Amino acid sequence: MTTIGGFIDGILDGTIDSENQSKYLKIVSDEIKRLSRLVTGMLNMSKLEAGELDINPVQFDISEML
């Protein structure tokens, strides 16, 4: 989050020039997506631990999948 904030602040205060803004906005976008996946995973783990999320295991043949 510090990196994301630093890049955004750099763009807003002009530290990062307009030529490089796109590069850093891409990094910010990728990091936000990564954080979103992390939070989603944590929420799902919390639901599993609380018994609020059901898992329906299914048998399959891994050799067929490979």
Steps between C-alpha positions, in 0.01 A plus 500: 500500500793731566625446146157569355468818705849612404436460128166679522649785704788526252258535212282752682784722620687489169802301623425240235499666160218450253715268284527246784152534650355222289776261612437570867121493465538148353702399807235650729225318310683167524562545873136589567391183317748298707373652825142431394580131444672487839202656680257269318706200608507620860123557500442152360726347767306690766171368360638144495615526860160637603317222316333748266648356182428150383752292308373230270795272421480306174717208398676522167775323310809719502666298223212594268544862590871490423 
